[in-house]
């Protein structure tokens, strides 16, 4: 007990410092702009050194995506837990809703949900961050495609289906995330409802003829 307690206290202190850096950085990014915000401003507000900042984050860009990284890790963990009898798109979909059962809590431990929504809008409107977001999406999609291929016993490099399924699914998630960020309701319930509506249309959107026959 005497050795474990100080270690636990140190870990909690480090986590509080990291969370404070994320909150302050995102607040500054969303109020005065990402490009206008310096690392010096962030550390001065938190009252830590630059050295401390770079102990947690390699750059401003990394801290800008800290909350998204938490959400992504929750999602990947949920996908790993999905039953093997679920099909690829079913597993991808169910993992979203499973992860959202706890993700709101995880996000709010770091930042308020309204700040997370404003940060999403800020990323969409900041060219450098939007480009970084696309790069991150590409890496994430590849990881998901390989995970789906492993679940299905496929070779992702010879069978295109895992990448096709993940690309379609990711497109829906990007669309709903963008619409949620543009909306007025920052709750997890709002994005959950919006995503469910869009995912319900994924199958129909990929099949059949959308055109209404003449005269109808």
Order of alpha helices (4+ residues) and beta strands (2+ residues): alpha-alpha-alpha-alpha-alpha-alpha-alpha-alpha-alpha-alpha-alpha
